[in-house]
């Protein structure tokens, strides 16, 4: 994330409003802008978890919705839905962004420069 994005996230958490964000457990650098040079580790409530990016959408009520066309994991042989967060990391990763979590952030526990 960018410094501006981190500041917006900090302000949103401090406001006490309930909202969701899309977060990834892995991300290849080529997908992000050069200004997105921070990685934030957050503590929060997982609302939904997926094996690969689902192109989630922000809703006007602060929540997120998933793209129904992305429910199938690439390769069409397994569901994109993570039923168990501890076993969702496949040995055969097929995408550059994976394990997209829809999370209600509660606090930022660490920020690292990439």
C-alpha positions in Angstrom: 0.0 0.0 0.0 1.0 3.6 -0.4 1.8 6.0 2.5 -1.6 7.7 1.7 -3.4 4.4 1.8 -1.9 3.6 5.2 -3.0 6.9 6.5 -6.5 6.4 5.2 -6.6 2.9 6.8 -5.4 4.2 10.1 -8.0 7.0 10.1 -10.8 4.6 9.1 -9.9 2.2 11.9 -9.7 5.1 14.4 -13.2 6.3 13.4 -14.8 3.2 14.8 -16.8 2.7 11.6 -17.3 -1.0 10.5 -15.8 -1.6 7.1 -14.1 -4.3 5.1 -10.9 -4.3 3.1 -9.4 -6.8 0.6 -6.1 -8.2 1.8 -3.7 -10.8 0.3 -1.3 -13.2 2.0 1.0 -13.2 -1.1 1.5 -10.6 -3.8 3.9 -10.3 -6.7 5.4 -6.9 -7.0 4.4 -6.4 -10.7 0.7 -6.0 -9.8 1.2 -2.9 -7.8 2.1 0.8 -8.4 5.7 1.9 -7.5 4.2 4.1 -4.8 2.7 1.1 -3.1 5.8 0.3 -1.2 4.4 -0.6 2.3 3.1 -3.8 3.6 0.8 -3.6 6.6 0.1 -6.6 8.9 -3.4 -6.2 10.3 -5.5 -7.9 13.0 -9.1 -8.3 12.0 -12.1 -10.4 11.5 -12.0 -12.6 8.3 -15.4 -12.3 6.6 -14.5 -14.5 3.6 -11.3 -16.2 2.2 -10.4 -17.3 -1.3 -7.6 -19.2 -2.9 -6.8 -16.5 -5.5 -7.9 -12.9 -6.1 -11.6 -12.5 -6.7 -11.7 -8.9 -7.8 -13.9 -7.9 -4.8 -15.9 -4.7 -5.0 -16.4 -1.9 -2.4 -20.0 -1.3 -1.5 -21.5 2.0 -0.3 -22.2 0.5 3.2 -18.5 -0.1 3.8 -18.6 -3.8 3.1 -17.2 -5.7 0.1 -18.8 -8.1 -2.4 -17.1 -10.8 -4.4 -17.2 -11.2 -8.1 -19.3 -14.3 -8.7 -17.4 -15.1 -11.9 -14.3 -15.6 -9.8 -15.7 -18.4 -7.6 -13.9 -21.0 -9.6 -10.1 -21.3 -8.9 -8.0 -21.0 -12.1 -7.8 -24.4 -13.7 -11.5 -25.2 -13.1 -10.9 -28.2 -10.9 -11.3 -26.8 -7.4 -13.4 -24.1 -5.6 -11.8 -20.7 -5.0 -13.4 -20.6 -1.5 -11.1 -21.3 1.5 -13.1 -23.5 3.9 -10.2 -23.7 6.4 -7.7 -20.8 6.7 -4.9 -23.2 7.8 -5.0 -25.3 4.7 -5.8 -22.9 1.9 -2.2 -22.5 0.7 -1.9 -24.9 -2.2 1.3 -26.5 -3.2 0.6 -25.6 -6.9 -0.1 -21.8 -6.8 -1.6 -20.7 -10.1 -1.9 -17.0 -9.7 0.3 -14.0 -8.8 -2.1 -12.8 -6.1 -3.6 -15.4 -3.9 -5.4 -16.0 -0.7 -7.6 -12.9 -0.9 -9.2 -12.3 2.4 -12.2 -10.0 3.0 -11.4 -8.6 6.4 -12.9 -6.1 8.9 -9.6 -4.5 10.2 -9.4 -4.0 14.0 -5.8 -2.7 14.2 -2.5 -2.4 12.3 0.1 -4.5 14.1 3.1 -3.9 11.9 4.2 -1.9 8.8 7.2 -2.8 6.6 8.8 -1.0 3.8 9.1 -3.1 0.6 
